[in-house]
């Protein structure tokens, strides 16, 4: 792998407007494709903003008409804002490009980061990102006193958790002891070079997620390092740890495409 550089764009009072960061991603992406710069990870915070990937459905957006920026990454709708560490790795991948392998490397770096802070996280089959696992379904408290066998989020197509107060709010998934996502991942690969990346919830106000269907997932919620650890955790504290694990995973990995087993004809 080539050298990996980190660019700290802005945090706190110097949080970076989403459109500004997106424009800078495209500039660096073009420079990386032309081999004018090395693989680059942009790290930053955003002011509060909702962004929607290409698979976002109308029913997953804010009900009150809050503006949403439609972007060219994969995945669905999410929120970015204070207390969330956002990373945009702009990396040239070998051909044939293996998008899934790139996502797995990002997940691995974030799983290692959470572990260093004492929080066990994992992957969930079929759902990208990094997750805190909840209790087995039969051991979870039933929202609203209902049996989980009749959870309306799963069985009523017209049920909307955004209209039903805190019982089904994504930010309260920990209280319900459900699976909850602590880091979202959504990427794009163009001309063999990656864009977009990850958002790690360090210590944000997760109630922002209650206005949308985060990542289009109705039967799970969101988590943060601070809430799960029961203490204040800052971006400054997490930043060097994330950089170290990203460097180890992205720079030292041998990103050969996965071998696909083919059944003899």
HELIX and SHEET records of a PDB file:
HELIX    1   1 UNK A   12  UNK A   14  5                                   3    
HELIX    2   2 UNK A   18  UNK A   33  1                                  16    
HELIX    3   3 UNK A   58  UNK A   60  5                                   3    
HELIX    4   4 UNK A   99  UNK A  116  1                                  18    
HELIX    5   5 UNK A  137  UNK A  139  5                                   3    
HELIX    6   6 UNK A  143  UNK A  145  5                                   3    
HELIX    7   7 UNK A  148  UNK A  150  5                                   3    
HELIX    8   8 UNK A  152  UNK A  155  1                                   4    
HELIX    9   9 UNK A  161  UNK A  163  5                                   3    
HELIX   10  10 UNK A  165  UNK A  168  5                                   4    
HELIX   11  11 UNK A  170  UNK A  172  5                                   3    
HELIX   12  12 UNK A  206  UNK A  211  5                                   6    
HELIX   13  13 UNK A  214  UNK A  216  5                                   3    
HELIX   14  14 UNK A  225  UNK A  229  1                                   5    
HELIX   15  15 UNK A  235  UNK A  246  1                                  12    
HELIX   16  16 UNK A  247  UNK A  251  3                                   5    
HELIX   17  17 UNK A  252  UNK A  252  1                                   1    
SHEET    1   A 7 UNK A   4  UNK A  10  0                                        
SHEET    2   A 7 UNK A  39  UNK A  44  1                                        
SHEET    3   A 7 UNK A  84  UNK A  90 -1                                        
SHEET    4   A 7 UNK A 193  UNK A 201 -1                                        
SHEET    5   A 7 UNK A 180  UNK A 190 -1                                        
SHEET    6   A 7 UNK A 127  UNK A 132 -1                                        
SHEET    7   A 7 UNK A 122  UNK A 124 -1                                        
SHEET    1   B 6 UNK A   4  UNK A  10  0                                        
SHEET    2   B 6 UNK A  39  UNK A  44  1                                        
SHEET    3   B 6 UNK A  84  UNK A  90 -1                                        
SHEET    4   B 6 UNK A 193  UNK A 201 -1                                        
SHEET    5   B 6 UNK A 180  UNK A 190 -1                                        
SHEET    6   B 6 UNK A 221  UNK A 222  1                                        
SHEET    1   C 3 UNK A  68  UNK A  70  0                                        
SHEET    2   C 3 UNK A  49  UNK A  52  1                                        
SHEET    3   C 3 UNK A  77  UNK A  80 -1                                        
END                                                                             
